Amino acid sequence: MPPEGTELDARARRLLRTLIAQYLVDGEPVGSRTLSRSSGLEVSPATIRNIMADLEDAGLVSSPHTSAGRIPTPRGLRLFVDSLIELKPLPREEMVILQRQLPPQQTTTRDLLGNVSNLLSAMTHFAGVVSVPRQADFPLRHIDFVALPDDRVLVILQFSDNHVQNRIVQLTKPLSPGQLEEAAQYLNHQFAGFRIDDIRSFLLGELRAAGSELNRLLTSTVELAAASFAPEGAADVLVTGQTNLMGYSELADIERLRDLFDAFQQKRDLLQLMEVCARAPGVRLFIGEESGFSALDGCSVVTASYGAQGRVLGAVGVIGPTRMAYERVIPVVQATASLLSDALNRAATAS
């Protein structure tokens, strides 16, 4: 749909589409003569200039000071993407190529996500971005306890994606090897296949119920069980190919690049944006200031959510200049998210 308050007739839409398509190819302001030749409209140069003036008044194009031609504004690009181009799925042969570049087996989900970030960067020549979910979002496969000196316990958590996480718990009183084994057997029997947050909620509820089997079995290990499933830190985001952005004239300003690379380094704003994208199904696109983060004002961000077993886990995407081939980039991001979800579902089934 066009931006609110914007109504264009057929000629204006055609000229705007022609202007943006030309600009996306060469990055230069487009003049009336070029539009007259390329649009196929049999109208006078004066009519084209009048239509361009109307488009400029509507905030869809602008005139750089050094040129008589015009370039699209972020508002114009939004209209172009939303209603002036027809997005098509990635061709089957390209899907096959993309699928082949994703290794069939990965040690952990994080390894797979790192590969996806690299792949997106290589295919688009932009920065590839993938949000990494908390490990607690994956089902638990197995838990073991190992006694350490000074009343400490090594907790070994193995998840369905083959990731192994070690936690060290400091206890206020020692536990015998038999107690540790009993606790591990109970937890593995009762909770294998459940997410840690769900296990923790169940444990807290059961421990409040006097006389429950859990209280009987884990009377002396309540502290251990609670600490083993304590909440962990926030999710992470992987960024690959940041230096690709240095090759685009639109982002060549040193201050702009510094702000952008600081955002990549700090990750806070980027992670927040990716979490917003993950909560919305399908493809999300932010052009310029639409992201809400000043460091990305000169960029476009294209993302798509991914998940497994009906649960959204995160988002994948690219960050590049606003002058990008949206017809190409959007299907690539969408297809990559779909293939990633397929890979995670296969891994979950295999486990």
Secondary structure as UniProt FT lines:
FT   TURN            4..5
FT   HELIX           10..26
FT   HELIX           32..39
FT   HELIX           45..57
FT   TURN            58..59
FT   STRAND          61..62
FT   TURN            65..66
FT   STRAND          70..72
FT   HELIX           74..79
FT   HELIX           80..84
FT   HELIX           92..100
FT   HELIX           109..124
FT   STRAND          127..132
FT   HELIX           135..137
FT   STRAND          140..148
FT   TURN            149..151
FT   STRAND          152..159
FT   TURN            160..161
FT   STRAND          164..170
FT   HELIX           177..191
FT   TURN            192..193
FT   HELIX           196..207
FT   TURN            210..211
FT   HELIX           213..217
FT   TURN            218..221
FT   HELIX           222..228
FT   STRAND          236..240
FT   HELIX           242..247
FT   HELIX           249..251
FT   HELIX           254..266
FT   HELIX           268..279
FT   STRAND          283..287
FT   HELIX           288..291
FT   HELIX           294..296
FT   TURN            297..298
FT   STRAND          299..308
FT   TURN            309..310
FT   STRAND          311..321
FT   HELIX           326..350
//
